[in-house]
Amino acid sequence: MDILMTDEQEMVRDSARTFLEGECSPALVRKMEADPLGYDKEIWSQAAELGWQGISLPEQYGGSGLPLTYLGIILQEVGRALAPIPLLSSAAAALTLAEAGSEGQRKVILPSVADGSLILTWAVSEADVRCRPGTIGMTAEADGSEFVLNGNKTFVDNFAAADKCLVLCRTARAGDGRHGLSLFLVDTDASGISETPLIPTAKDRQSRVSFDGVRVSKDNLVGRLNEGWPVAERMLDRATALLCAQMMGAARKDAELAIEYAKMREAFGQPIGAFQSIQHMCADMIIWIDGGDLLTFEALWKMDQGLPCRVEVSQAKSFCNEKALASARNAQIIHGGIGFMMELDLHLWYRRIASWTMRLGTTYEHRARIAEALLDHPGEVVLGRPLPDSEPVAAEELRKTA
């Protein structure tokens, strides 16, 4: 993997940063926190003109066909500016349709995603929010030419803004929980759906969504019946790596704000940046953020190359969860008491970083997945599959303590 950006990647980054610096102010971010949909339609429309929504979608469906690393670069800038747009949730679902959807689904859905006229999201988590097949209890029962969906999903990103949602359901019973899961593309305004807005720390848009007798055509099945977990797992891995990119973009901006404050704020007749303790905190922030970037883009690069990447995704998320939040805390400490006031713009970055660390797997969940890899293939780093529930007791003990 080449860790340095190409000229083209730098151009994409600089273009995105210039655009968002001009269009997305902290005042707009605060305004969107109170908006029912939670996103700015003007920025979303302009982002479509720049090709962001379709940057990694196939060219035959209106996309640019660029590697996932380019989407990661865009999401870094989205995180840096805290841009209130549903790019991550929509892109992750669209990439799943590009991979596993039928030709008809791709032809109808993806061009509209690429031009910004249609927004997607996904719904996987339930009462047990761990991203494991055994936690899925929502059912989809066949009834003639339709499936009937019943159950609840939690922490669904941007559901109120989305037009369609990829929903993971159990369509058959299975001993190990992995078989018998299927993905369906569901209209968010379908009869029988009710949405309850949640209020996360980030104050962005997440929802609890109930499905009560929701009917969808069998044509809305994404992938093969009862074999939806591998597709959903790849979707979650992509979304996790892209979330890391967004998180580290926010962390870098947060650190830059603190470093500039340390240069300007004076105490005892000199800038506080002259004190060694502050210098060490600033150095730690940059070391952590650079490390998170490297792990994140290694995971995205492996996805682009078609290589096993589950361990790399978990390495990135577990590291970014801890270090992005630690960096944000350092930034607040450097600002002193004012750093903990909601009125200070710095708090916008802290709240989002803190909230994003809890999504798509906590540090402990991802450490457990890495530990499972080490147990499954001692001495190796690459994981091809998670340990099934039937593995020896030692495996279960490792899961509990990892």
Salt bridges, closest charged atoms under 4 A:
ASP14 OD1 - ARG13 NE 3.09
GLU33 OE2 - ARG351 NH2 2.91
GLU33 OE2 - ARG352 NH2 2.77
GLU77 OE1 - ARG17 NE 2.91
GLU99 OE2 - ARG234 NE 2.46
GLU99 OE1 - ARG238 NH2 3.05
GLU103 OE1 - ARG106 NH2 2.88
GLU126 OE2 - LYS153 NZ 2.77
ASP128 OD2 - ARG130 NH2 2.81
ASP143 OD2 - ARG215 NH2 2.79
GLU146 OE1 - ARG215 NH1 2.96
ASP157 OD1 - ARG359 NH1 3.87
ASP187 OD1 - LYS164 NZ 2.36
ASP204 OD1 - ARG359 NH2 2.79
GLU227 OE1 - ARG224 NE 3.86
GLU233 OE2 - ARG310 NH2 3.21
ASP237 OD2 - ARG310 NE 3.92
ASP237 OD1 - ARG369 NH2 2.99
GLU256 OE1 - ARG80 NH2 2.62
GLU260 OE2 - LYS263 NZ 3.20
ASP290 OD1 - ARG252 NH2 2.67
ASP293 OD2 - ARG252 NH2 2.81
GLU312 OE2 - LYS302 NZ 3.11
GLU322 OE2 - ARG367 NH2 2.75
ASP345 OD1 - ARG30 NH2 3.31
GLU372 OE2 - ARG132 NH2 2.89
GLU372 OE2 - ARG399 NE 2.83
ASP376 OD2 - HIS377 NE2 3.65
ASP376 OD1 - ARG385 NH2 3.55
GLU380 OE1 - HIS377 ND1 3.89
GLU391 OE2 - ARG385 NH2 3.86
GLU396 OE1 - ARG399 NH1 3.09
GLU397 OE2 - LYS400 NZ 3.91
